[in-house]
Amino acid sequence: MFSITPVPAFNDNYLWVLHNSKHALVVDPGDPVPVIRYLTEKNLKLCAILITHHHADHTGGMAKLSNEYKCPTYGPENDPVANLDHALVNGNTIEIPELELGFNILGVPGHTLGHIAYYSDSATLPGPILFCGDTLFSGGCGRLFEGSPEQMWDSLQKLRALPDSTQVFPAHEYTLANLKFAQAVEPKNKKLADYLIKAQQTRLLGNPTLPSTIELEKQINPFLRVNEDTVKMAAELHSGHSQLESTEIFSVIRQWKDNF
């Protein structure tokens, strides 16, 4: 049986640790210290490091962890991440033998040009999982620091097409801020309103709102709901333009969120 635990770092990062009570992998370890502390407390041996993109809050602990635990590193070929053991692109697969777990690599450019995500529907898991870095958040998506709206829209469509039951493990606790913006886009979305209340209660207890699921995000995340009439109308009203295409709607609400 696997456990997947968010190890908090910085202000709002989650460094996800997946383990089987003996071996572990970590996703986007921006800070090695809390990861080492967690591994030590749980008596776990780190066997792999998965990187989604090059930003320092996702890569800062990679070198120390890989040196200390002598474990391989995996990351995007088309992002500037130094000293990777395995450079990955869309369509690659990897196997973590110590965990008897495999991942499919999804190219999801937009936040950065080489951003990748790790998807697994391995039979050893209770259900499919997705480590998506800063591409998809609960209620939101990543800023376009390097890529175009067209790239990010295509990337989100790729994630939206995953099974509804897929558990989604983003790298940041941005949920409340994202949901408040989502309500500005869709003020009459009852599922969104109900989920905001639940998320607020969860955070008041000091617990993470994550993981989410693809099913939930399709109900409450405006960036996955671009083709819904309510989102289209909101984007056209906000922009002052009509007859917008899907990519244009996405671009409008992304810029709206940037300035929200």
Backbone as CSV, one residue per row, in Angstrom:
resi,resn,N_x,N_y,N_z,CA_x,CA_y,CA_z,C_x,C_y,C_z
1,MET,0.844,-1.197,0.000,0.000,0.000,0.000,0.881,1.248,0.000
2,PHE,0.524,2.195,-0.834,1.279,3.439,-0.933,0.659,4.527,-0.067
3,SER,1.514,5.422,0.424,1.080,6.673,1.032,1.666,7.812,0.225
4,ILE,0.899,8.885,0.065,1.380,10.088,-0.605,1.156,11.255,0.340
5,THR,2.249,11.867,0.775,2.201,12.872,1.834,2.745,14.203,1.328
6,PRO,2.036,15.308,1.597,2.580,16.621,1.263,3.525,17.100,2.367
7,VAL,4.773,17.320,2.015,5.739,17.890,2.956,5.790,19.395,2.681
8,PRO,5.308,20.229,3.612,5.251,21.668,3.353,6.651,22.281,3.281
9,ALA,6.790,23.300,2.435,8.035,24.048,2.324,7.720,25.476,1.892
10,PHE,8.620,26.396,2.248,8.454,27.805,1.897,7.088,28.294,2.388
11,ASN,6.418,29.140,1.606,5.132,29.675,2.055,3.964,28.757,1.731
12,ASP,4.010,28.088,0.572,2.825,27.352,0.141,3.158,26.160,-0.752
13,ASN,4.441,25.756,-0.793,4.804,24.592,-1.610,4.469,23.293,-0.905
14,TYR,4.119,22.283,-1.687,4.033,20.918,-1.197,5.055,20.071,-1.956
15,LEU,5.950,19.420,-1.200,6.915,18.489,-1.763,6.334,17.106,-1.524
16,TRP,5.763,16.518,-2.570,5.024,15.265,-2.408,5.979,14.078,-2.255
17,VAL,5.763,13.297,-1.205,6.541,12.079,-0.964,5.608,10.873,-1.080
18,LEU,5.906,10.007,-2.031,5.164,8.753,-2.206,6.040,7.624,-1.682
19,HIS,5.478,6.779,-0.807,6.295,5.702,-0.247,5.465,4.457,0.025
20,ASN,6.171,3.351,0.203,5.539,2.061,0.516,5.977,1.550,1.884
21,SER,6.342,2.472,2.757,6.823,2.198,4.120,8.284,1.761,4.160
22,LYS,8.910,1.622,2.983,10.327,1.267,2.929,11.085,2.203,1.989
23,HIS,10.614,2.300,0.763,11.224,3.171,-0.231,10.292,4.336,-0.549
24,ALA,10.895,5.425,-1.031,10.119,6.638,-1.298,10.654,7.346,-2.527
25,LEU,9.768,8.086,-3.184,10.175,9.073,-4.179,9.654,10.425,-3.725
26,VAL,10.310,11.486,-4.183,9.861,12.839,-3.857,9.706,13.614,-5.151
27,VAL,8.680,14.448,-5.190,8.390,15.261,-6.366,8.696,16.723,-6.060
28,ASP,9.511,17.339,-6.907,9.813,18.777,-6.840,10.329,19.225,-5.472
29,PRO,11.444,18.635,-5.015,11.967,19.004,-3.693,12.738,20.320,-3.725
30,GLY,12.033,21.424,-3.582,12.683,22.724,-3.583,13.584,22.943,-2.397
31,ASP,13.303,22.288,-1.291,14.080,22.421,-0.064,14.387,21.016,0.447
32,PRO,15.673,20.651,0.611,15.979,19.292,1.056,15.699,19.041,2.523
33,VAL,15.711,20.080,3.347,15.669,19.898,4.796,14.379,19.216,5.264
34,PRO,13.193,19.705,4.906,11.979,19.023,5.382,11.831,17.623,4.800
35,VAL,12.368,17.396,3.605,12.304,16.062,3.011,13.161,15.090,3.812
36,ILE,14.398,15.491,4.125,15.286,14.637,4.914,14.678,14.361,6.279
37,ARG,14.073,15.379,6.869,13.440,15.197,8.180,12.326,14.161,8.096
38,TYR,11.486,14.267,7.058,10.378,13.329,6.900,10.891,11.913,6.647
39,LEU,11.862,11.769,5.768,12.407,10.446,5.460,13.021,9.804,6.703
40,THR,13.689,10.627,7.503,14.316,10.113,8.726,13.268,9.667,9.734
41,GLU,12.242,10.493,9.906,11.172,10.156,10.858,10.470,8.856,10.481
42,LYS,10.293,8.645,9.182,9.556,7.467,8.703,10.486,6.294,8.372
43,ASN,11.791,6.507,8.540,12.783,5.458,8.236,12.638,4.976,6.793
44,LEU,12.640,5.941,5.867,12.459,5.650,4.459,13.755,5.860,3.680
45,LYS,13.945,5.071,2.643,15.076,5.195,1.739,14.599,5.863,0.456
46,LEU,15.176,7.027,0.134,14.785,7.729,-1.081,15.358,7.011,-2.304
47,CYS,14.479,6.677,-3.256,14.918,5.908,-4.425,14.739,6.657,-5.742
48,ALA,14.088,7.822,-5.727,13.922,8.589,-6.969,13.485,10.012,-6.651
49,ILE,13.908,10.934,-7.510,13.503,12.339,-7.440,12.869,12.701,-8.777
50,LEU,11.630,13.190,-8.738,10.908,13.580,-9.946,10.776,15.098,-9.982
51,ILE,11.224,15.706,-11.075,11.166,17.155,-11.251,10.201,17.469,-12.397
52,THR,9.304,18.448,-12.171,8.363,18.830,-13.228,8.854,20.000,-14.074
53,HIS,9.604,20.944,-13.457,10.109,22.091,-14.211,11.236,22.748,-13.433
54,HIS,11.866,23.750,-14.058,13.161,24.207,-13.574,13.138,25.229,-12.453
55,HIS,12.013,25.755,-12.046,11.998,26.815,-11.044,12.631,26.358,-9.731
56,ALA,13.332,27.295,-9.081,14.165,26.944,-7.932,13.374,26.342,-6.778
57,ASP,12.116,26.769,-6.610,11.325,26.217,-5.506,10.884,24.782,-5.778
58,HIS,11.260,24.254,-6.937,10.970,22.859,-7.285,12.244,22.023,-7.419
59,THR,13.378,22.689,-7.556,14.629,21.971,-7.834,15.718,22.190,-6.786
60,GLY,15.518,23.139,-5.863,16.601,23.563,-4.978,17.199,22.475,-4.108
61,GLY,16.442,21.431,-3.809,16.956,20.363,-2.956,17.422,19.138,-3.711
62,MET,17.347,19.171,-5.047,17.627,17.974,-5.831,19.052,17.477,-5.644
63,ALA,20.028,18.359,-5.751,21.431,17.938,-5.695,21.776,17.322,-4.347
64,LYS,21.370,17.984,-3.264,21.698,17.460,-1.936,21.034,16.104,-1.700
65,LEU,19.778,15.975,-2.083,19.070,14.716,-1.866,19.651,13.587,-2.712
66,SER,19.957,13.882,-3.975,20.496,12.828,-4.834,21.882,12.394,-4.382
67,ASN,22.674,13.336,-3.877,23.997,12.983,-3.373,23.911,12.190,-2.080
68,GLU,23.011,12.607,-1.198,22.913,11.950,0.110,22.344,10.540,0.008
69,TYR,21.360,10.361,-0.863,20.681,9.065,-0.953,21.102,8.246,-2.171
70,LYS,21.984,8.816,-2.995,22.488,8.100,-4.179,21.346,7.580,-5.049
71,CYS,20.378,8.458,-5.291,19.200,8.042,-6.054,19.134,8.800,-7.377
72,PRO,18.497,8.220,-8.389,18.418,8.871,-9.700,17.440,10.040,-9.715
73,THR,17.718,10.959,-10.624,16.863,12.126,-10.809,16.226,12.076,-12.198
74,TYR,14.965,12.487,-12.243,14.187,12.517,-13.477,13.635,13.927,-13.652
75,GLY,13.634,14.418,-14.882,13.098,15.752,-15.106,12.981,16.076,-16.578
76,PRO,12.552,17.295,-16.891,12.250,17.665,-18.280,13.509,17.906,-19.110
77,GLU,13.519,17.323,-20.292,14.644,17.527,-21.206,14.707,18.964,-21.703
78,ASN,13.558,19.590,-21.874,13.504,20.903,-22.520,13.355,22.060,-21.539
79,ASP,13.689,21.842,-20.289,13.799,22.887,-19.275,15.236,22.871,-18.760
80,PRO,15.774,24.017,-18.336,17.160,24.054,-17.870,17.334,23.521,-16.449
81,VAL,17.251,22.204,-16.305,17.502,21.542,-15.024,18.833,20.805,-15.152
82,ALA,19.824,21.211,-14.377,21.170,20.659,-14.520,21.291,19.293,-13.860
83,ASN,22.147,18.473,-14.439,22.600,17.214,-13.832,21.490,16.192,-13.615
84,LEU,20.544,16.128,-14.547,19.532,15.085,-14.493,20.134,13.753,-14.944
85,ASP,19.724,12.692,-14.290,20.106,11.355,-14.755,19.236,10.902,-15.918
86,HIS,17.976,11.326,-15.908,17.027,10.919,-16.938,16.258,12.158,-17.408
87,ALA,16.518,12.600,-18.654,15.832,13.758,-19.227,14.642,13.264,-20.045
88,LEU,13.455,13.819,-19.760,12.204,13.237,-20.242,11.420,14.200,-21.118
89,VAL,10.674,13.619,-22.058,9.770,14.386,-22.911,8.437,13.655,-22.982
90,ASN,7.459,14.331,-23.559,6.130,13.757,-23.717,6.197,12.383,-24.384
91,GLY,5.487,11.419,-23.806,5.428,10.085,-24.370,6.407,9.099,-23.771
92,ASN,7.404,9.600,-23.026,8.318,8.688,-22.330,7.591,7.947,-21.220
93,THR,8.131,6.826,-20.802,7.676,6.114,-19.611,8.889,5.843,-18.735
94,ILE,8.663,5.797,-17.428,9.728,5.460,-16.495,9.215,4.416,-15.512
95,GLU,10.131,3.646,-14.965,9.810,2.646,-13.963,10.649,2.914,-12.712
96,ILE,9.999,2.871,-11.566,10.695,2.988,-10.281,10.659,1.596,-9.655
97,PRO,11.684,0.777,-9.870,11.599,-0.638,-9.494,11.401,-0.881,-8.009
98,GLU,12.015,-0.050,-7.172,11.880,-0.252,-5.730,10.422,-0.115,-5.270
99,LEU,9.643,0.665,-6.027,8.238,0.889,-5.682,7.286,0.075,-6.558
100,GLU,7.854,-0.641,-7.535,7.030,-1.370,-8.505,5.971,-0.450,-9.108
101,LEU,6.455,0.696,-9.569,5.553,1.756,-10.013,6.107,2.391,-11.283
102,GLY,5.237,2.598,-12.261,5.632,3.249,-13.496,4.861,4.543,-13.704
103,PHE,5.440,5.443,-14.494,4.796,6.715,-14.829,4.866,6.957,-16.323
104,ASN,3.791,7.530,-16.844,3.784,8.077,-18.196,4.109,9.565,-18.109
105,ILE,4.952,10.040,-19.009,5.359,11.439,-18.998,4.489,12.227,-19.974
106,LEU,3.898,13.293,-19.463,3.045,14.169,-20.264,3.751,15.515,-20.426
107,GLY,3.967,15.927,-21.664,4.496,17.266,-21.896,3.396,18.291,-21.724
108,VAL,3.584,19.229,-20.782,2.544,20.220,-20.489,3.155,21.621,-20.444
109,PRO,3.679,22.102,-21.572,4.282,23.436,-21.596,3.246,24.527,-21.385
110,GLY,3.734,25.662,-20.917,2.875,26.811,-20.664,3.452,27.637,-19.533
111,HIS,3.491,27.049,-18.347,4.125,27.701,-17.199,5.614,27.880,-17.490
112,THR,6.261,26.798,-17.929,7.587,26.857,-18.541,7.514,26.097,-19.862
113,LEU,8.537,26.274,-20.690,8.474,25.680,-22.028,8.634,24.171,-22.008
114,GLY,9.352,23.635,-21.019,9.596,22.200,-20.989,8.855,21.454,-19.903
115,HIS,7.919,22.095,-19.243,7.207,21.515,-18.097,6.645,20.136,-18.452
116,ILE,6.826,19.180,-17.538,6.239,17.852,-17.706,5.409,17.494,-16.486
117,ALA,4.550,16.500,-16.645,3.762,15.941,-15.548,3.958,14.432,-15.549
118,TYR,3.731,13.827,-14.386,3.918,12.395,-14.194,2.567,11.762,-13.883
119,TYR,2.134,10.866,-14.747,0.836,10.209,-14.589,1.049,8.703,-14.438
120,SER,0.342,8.105,-13.478,0.423,6.653,-13.305,-0.959,6.084,-13.056
121,ASP,-1.256,4.995,-13.773,-2.445,4.200,-13.482,-2.014,2.769,-13.187
122,SER,-0.868,2.648,-12.539,-0.295,1.346,-12.224,-1.263,0.493,-11.413
123,ALA,-1.240,-0.795,-11.666,-2.116,-1.725,-10.944,-1.785,-1.775,-9.459
124,THR,-0.605,-1.321,-9.086,-0.222,-1.320,-7.672,-0.836,-0.154,-6.904
125,LEU,-1.469,0.780,-7.608,-2.112,1.934,-6.983,-3.607,1.686,-6.815
126,PRO,-4.223,2.339,-5.835,-5.689,2.219,-5.698,-6.451,2.949,-6.797
127,GLY,-5.781,3.843,-7.492,-6.394,4.592,-8.591,-5.337,5.446,-9.248
128,PRO,-5.635,6.053,-10.406,-4.635,6.837,-11.113,-4.233,8.104,-10.354
129,ILE,-2.971,8.504,-10.552,-2.441,9.698,-9.881,-1.714,10.576,-10.889
130,LEU,-1.674,11.882,-10.588,-1.019,12.857,-11.450,-0.235,13.842,-10.590
131,PHE,1.073,13.917,-10.831,1.911,14.964,-10.257,2.118,16.011,-11.349
132,CYS,1.499,17.186,-11.169,1.388,18.140,-12.277,2.133,19.439,-12.032
133,GLY,2.955,19.524,-10.975,3.756,20.712,-10.758,2.928,21.965,-10.692
134,ASP,3.255,22.928,-11.574,2.557,24.211,-11.590,1.701,24.391,-12.843
135,THR,1.306,23.289,-13.468,0.423,23.401,-14.634,-1.032,23.500,-14.206
136,LEU,-1.491,22.579,-13.393,-2.876,22.556,-12.921,-2.892,22.666,-11.407
137,PHE,-3.688,23.613,-10.900,-3.944,23.738,-9.470,-5.415,23.448,-9.207
138,SER,-5.760,23.266,-7.952,-7.179,23.148,-7.642,-7.829,24.509,-7.827
139,GLY,-8.752,24.574,-8.784,-9.431,25.825,-9.079,-8.661,26.765,-9.982
140,GLY,-7.461,26.374,-10.418,-6.664,27.303,-11.215,-5.638,26.601,-12.080
141,CYS,-4.744,27.408,-12.643,-3.627,26.878,-13.432,-2.439,27.810,-13.255
142,GLY,-1.283,27.386,-13.724,-0.079,28.177,-13.550,-0.040,29.409,-14.432
143,ARG,0.723,30.399,-13.983,0.960,31.582,-14.808,1.789,31.208,-16.042
144,LEU,1.643,32.002,-17.082,2.376,31.743,-18.322,3.692,32.511,-18.298
145,PHE,4.674,31.973,-17.596,5.960,32.651,-17.508,6.760,32.524,-18.803
146,GLU,6.609,31.420,-19.502,7.412,31.199,-20.707,6.563,30.820,-21.923
147,GLY,5.521,30.060,-21.717,4.737,29.550,-22.833,3.623,30.485,-23.257
148,SER,2.904,30.061,-24.268,1.809,30.848,-24.837,0.467,30.344,-24.307
149,PRO,-0.588,31.163,-24.450,-1.918,30.671,-24.097,-2.288,29.401,-24.853
150,GLU,-1.883,29.324,-26.118,-2.198,28.141,-26.914,-1.537,26.891,-26.315
151,GLN,-0.284,27.038,-25.882,0.415,25.897,-25.284,-0.249,25.463,-23.983
152,MET,-0.567,26.416,-23.129,-1.161,26.055,-21.842,-2.558,25.469,-22.025
153,TRP,-3.316,26.022,-22.951,-4.650,25.480,-23.221,-4.551,24.035,-23.684
154,ASP,-3.617,23.756,-24.589,-3.423,22.381,-25.055,-3.002,21.469,-23.906
155,SER,-2.133,21.970,-23.036,-1.666,21.172,-21.898,-2.810,20.840,-20.956
156,LEU,-3.644,21.831,-20.675,-4.772,21.600,-19.769,-5.791,20.656,-20.383
157,GLN,-5.963,20.725,-21.685,-6.864,19.784,-22.357,-6.346,18.350,-22.213
158,LYS,-5.044,18.201,-22.260,-4.435,16.883,-22.096,-4.723,16.335,-20.695
159,LEU,-4.641,17.190,-19.688,-4.912,16.751,-18.317,-6.410,16.534,-18.105
160,ARG,-7.220,17.379,-18.716,-8.679,17.248,-18.584,-9.170,15.914,-19.126
161,ALA,-8.441,15.357,-20.090,-8.849,14.101,-20.727,-8.494,12.867,-19.899
162,LEU,-7.766,13.037,-18.810,-7.437,11.896,-17.949,-8.698,11.394,-17.251
163,PRO,-8.678,10.170,-16.746,-9.867,9.641,-16.057,-10.329,10.541,-14.915
164,ASP,-11.634,10.649,-14.758,-12.204,11.487,-13.701,-11.664,11.130,-12.320
165,SER,-11.370,9.858,-12.105,-10.929,9.406,-10.788,-9.475,9.744,-10.482
166,THR,-8.762,10.321,-11.445,-7.350,10.651,-11.239,-7.192,11.624,-10.082
167,GLN,-6.373,11.244,-9.100,-6.018,12.166,-8.030,-4.953,13.129,-8.534
168,VAL,-5.165,14.418,-8.265,-4.318,15.482,-8.786,-3.495,16.069,-7.639
169,PHE,-2.167,16.046,-7.804,-1.242,16.510,-6.773,-0.446,17.713,-7.286
170,PRO,-1.011,18.919,-7.200,-0.269,20.123,-7.578,0.815,20.448,-6.539
171,ALA,1.682,21.396,-6.898,2.831,21.698,-6.044,2.603,22.872,-5.094
172,HIS,1.407,23.480,-5.114,1.169,24.643,-4.255,-0.233,24.596,-3.651
173,GLU,-0.342,25.188,-2.462,-1.624,25.367,-1.788,-2.182,26.735,-2.168
174,TYR,-2.744,26.795,-3.369,-3.326,28.035,-3.893,-4.852,27.969,-3.941
175,THR,-5.432,26.951,-3.347,-6.832,26.642,-3.615,-7.785,27.776,-3.277
176,LEU,-7.675,28.361,-2.080,-8.655,29.374,-1.681,-8.621,30.581,-2.602
177,ALA,-7.434,31.070,-2.916,-7.331,32.225,-3.813,-7.889,31.882,-5.192
178,ASN,-7.602,30.674,-5.662,-8.111,30.263,-6.973,-9.633,30.187,-6.981
179,LEU,-10.216,29.647,-5.914,-11.668,29.486,-5.882,-12.381,30.832,-5.801
180,LYS,-11.769,31.808,-5.129,-12.385,33.135,-5.064,-12.407,33.774,-6.446
181,PHE,-11.347,33.578,-7.216,-11.371,34.064,-8.595,-12.393,33.290,-9.418
182,ALA,-12.433,31.981,-9.239,-13.388,31.157,-9.996,-14.815,31.629,-9.761
183,GLN,-15.106,32.074,-8.537,-16.447,32.585,-8.256,-16.721,33.887,-8.996
184,ALA,-15.687,34.685,-9.235,-15.877,35.902,-10.022,-16.255,35.554,-11.452
185,VAL,-15.728,34.441,-11.946,-16.036,33.992,-13.302,-17.412,33.329,-13.357
186,GLU,-17.693,32.480,-12.377,-18.953,31.722,-12.352,-19.655,31.893,-11.001
187,PRO,-20.246,33.047,-10.737,-20.855,33.299,-9.431,-22.049,32.408,-9.117
188,LYS,-22.630,31.771,-10.107,-23.809,30.924,-9.865,-23.484,29.431,-9.898
189,ASN,-22.208,29.089,-9.889,-21.793,27.683,-9.901,-21.917,27.126,-8.484
190,LYS,-22.964,26.348,-8.227,-23.229,25.856,-6.875,-22.154,24.884,-6.393
191,LYS,-21.679,24.010,-7.277,-20.622,23.083,-6.875,-19.386,23.846,-6.437
192,LEU,-19.092,24.942,-7.110,-17.964,25.787,-6.752,-18.186,26.442,-5.393
193,ALA,-19.368,26.976,-5.176,-19.671,27.625,-3.897,-19.574,26.633,-2.746
194,ASP,-20.105,25.447,-2.949,-20.047,24.420,-1.908,-18.604,23.999,-1.628
195,TYR,-17.821,23.875,-2.695,-16.448,23.441,-2.504,-15.608,24.517,-1.818
196,LEU,-15.886,25.784,-2.098,-15.163,26.854,-1.416,-15.387,26.781,0.086
197,ILE,-16.624,26.536,0.512,-16.909,26.403,1.944,-16.125,25.238,2.532
198,LYS,-16.117,24.113,1.836,-15.382,22.943,2.311,-13.890,23.227,2.399
199,ALA,-13.350,23.899,1.384,-11.918,24.197,1.370,-11.551,25.171,2.486
200,GLN,-12.415,26.134,2.739,-12.158,27.077,3.832,-12.119,26.355,5.174
201,GLN,-13.049,25.456,5.382,-13.076,24.691,6.630,-11.827,23.817,6.760
202,THR,-11.409,23.232,5.653,-10.213,22.391,5.648,-8.981,23.194,6.043
203,ARG,-8.835,24.391,5.481,-7.670,25.212,5.788,-7.710,25.750,7.214
204,LEU,-8.910,26.037,7.730,-9.013,26.489,9.117,-8.495,25.434,10.091
205,LEU,-8.628,24.179,9.712,-8.121,23.078,10.531,-6.634,22.835,10.308
206,GLY,-6.039,23.586,9.396,-4.626,23.447,9.115,-4.288,22.302,8.183
207,ASN,-5.288,21.784,7.480,-5.070,20.643,6.594,-4.966,21.089,5.139
208,PRO,-4.266,20.323,4.296,-4.184,20.661,2.876,-5.498,20.397,2.160
209,THR,-5.806,21.210,1.166,-6.995,20.979,0.349,-6.724,19.931,-0.727
210,LEU,-5.509,19.508,-0.861,-5.079,18.589,-1.911,-4.860,17.190,-1.356
211,PRO,-4.954,16.155,-2.205,-5.155,16.211,-3.646,-6.590,16.533,-4.028
212,SER,-6.714,16.979,-5.261,-8.019,17.141,-5.895,-8.236,15.940,-6.815
213,THR,-9.247,16.023,-7.650,-9.460,15.008,-8.690,-9.789,15.708,-10.002
214,ILE,-9.572,15.019,-11.090,-9.956,15.566,-12.390,-11.460,15.821,-12.436
215,GLU,-12.240,14.913,-11.866,-13.692,15.101,-11.847,-14.077,16.405,-11.162
216,LEU,-13.498,16.662,-9.987,-13.811,17.892,-9.268,-13.371,19.117,-10.061
217,GLU,-12.169,19.071,-10.606,-11.668,20.236,-11.327,-12.529,20.565,-12.543
218,LYS,-13.073,19.565,-13.187,-13.959,19.810,-14.327,-15.252,20.496,-13.896
219,GLN,-15.585,20.424,-12.613,-16.799,21.046,-12.096,-16.558,22.461,-11.567
220,ILE,-15.322,22.759,-11.114,-15.113,24.018,-10.387,-13.982,24.895,-10.934
221,ASN,-13.186,24.387,-11.838,-11.996,25.114,-12.288,-12.280,25.818,-13.614
222,PRO,-12.307,27.152,-13.639,-12.684,27.841,-14.879,-11.737,27.553,-16.045
223,PHE,-10.476,27.205,-15.730,-9.515,26.945,-16.796,-9.731,25.581,-17.454
224,LEU,-10.508,24.728,-16.811,-10.926,23.472,-17.436,-12.367,23.560,-17.937
225,ARG,-12.991,24.725,-17.765,-14.405,24.906,-18.115,-14.573,25.982,-19.200
226,VAL,-13.526,26.192,-19.972,-13.526,27.246,-20.980,-14.672,27.088,-21.974
227,ASN,-15.064,25.864,-22.251,-16.134,25.645,-23.228,-17.539,25.673,-22.630
228,GLU,-17.618,25.922,-21.331,-18.939,26.099,-20.710,-19.483,27.488,-21.053
229,ASP,-20.781,27.567,-21.314,-21.376,28.850,-21.693,-21.157,29.929,-20.641
230,THR,-21.213,29.540,-19.355,-21.052,30.534,-18.284,-19.662,31.160,-18.304
231,VAL,-18.640,30.352,-18.568,-17.269,30.866,-18.614,-17.058,31.700,-19.872
232,LYS,-17.593,31.224,-20.986,-17.484,31.968,-22.248,-18.129,33.345,-22.123
233,MET,-19.322,33.400,-21.542,-20.015,34.672,-21.383,-19.260,35.612,-20.464
234,ALA,-18.681,35.057,-19.388,-17.914,35.882,-18.452,-16.678,36.462,-19.133
235,ALA,-15.991,35.647,-19.932,-14.793,36.120,-20.635,-15.148,37.193,-21.657
236,GLU,-16.259,37.002,-22.359,-16.663,37.988,-23.365,-17.095,39.295,-22.704
237,LEU,-17.780,39.211,-21.577,-18.178,40.416,-20.855,-16.953,41.142,-20.319
238,HIS,-15.997,40.385,-19.753,-14.796,40.994,-19.177,-13.939,41.660,-20.252
239,SER,-13.843,41.020,-21.409,-12.957,41.527,-22.462,-13.615,42.566,-23.366
240,GLY,-14.952,42.568,-23.387,-15.654,43.459,-24.295,-15.682,42.962,-25.721
241,HIS,-15.327,41.673,-25.910,-15.336,41.080,-27.252,-16.280,39.882,-27.262
242,SER,-16.883,39.634,-28.412,-17.805,38.515,-28.540,-17.264,37.483,-29.519
243,GLN,-17.934,36.327,-29.542,-17.568,35.247,-30.460,-16.124,34.783,-30.262
244,LEU,-15.694,34.698,-29.004,-14.332,34.258,-28.718,-14.196,32.748,-28.901
245,GLU,-13.063,32.327,-29.441,-12.738,30.909,-29.547,-12.151,30.412,-28.219
246,SER,-12.034,29.102,-28.091,-11.611,28.507,-26.818,-10.290,29.071,-26.315
247,THR,-9.293,29.132,-27.187,-7.990,29.641,-26.759,-8.083,31.098,-26.343
248,GLU,-8.912,31.874,-27.033,-9.089,33.283,-26.682,-9.776,33.421,-25.330
249,ILE,-10.762,32.568,-25.064,-11.439,32.588,-23.758,-10.429,32.264,-22.660
250,PHE,-9.640,31.219,-22.890,-8.614,30.874,-21.903,-7.679,32.050,-21.658
251,SER,-7.225,32.687,-22.720,-6.294,33.803,-22.590,-6.903,34.952,-21.794
252,VAL,-8.167,35.232,-22.038,-8.845,36.316,-21.316,-8.916,36.010,-19.822
253,ILE,-9.334,34.796,-19.463,-9.484,34.519,-18.033,-8.123,34.362,-17.349
254,ARG,-7.091,33.937,-18.103,-5.753,33.872,-17.511,-5.236,35.276,-17.202
255,GLN,-5.430,36.208,-18.129,-5.018,37.590,-17.890,-5.864,38.220,-16.782
256,TRP,-7.128,37.884,-16.743,-8.035,38.371,-15.680,-7.519,37.904,-14.332
257,LYS,-7.168,36.626,-14.249,-6.639,36.095,-12.989,-5.324,36.754,-12.605
258,ASP,-4.471,37.039,-13.582,-3.178,37.681,-13.290,-3.356,39.009,-12.582
259,ASN,-4.451,39.686,-12.868,-4.687,41.018,-12.312,-5.808,41.052,-11.281
260,PHE,-6.235,39.867,-10.824,-7.383,39.789,-9.931,-7.003,40.232,-8.508
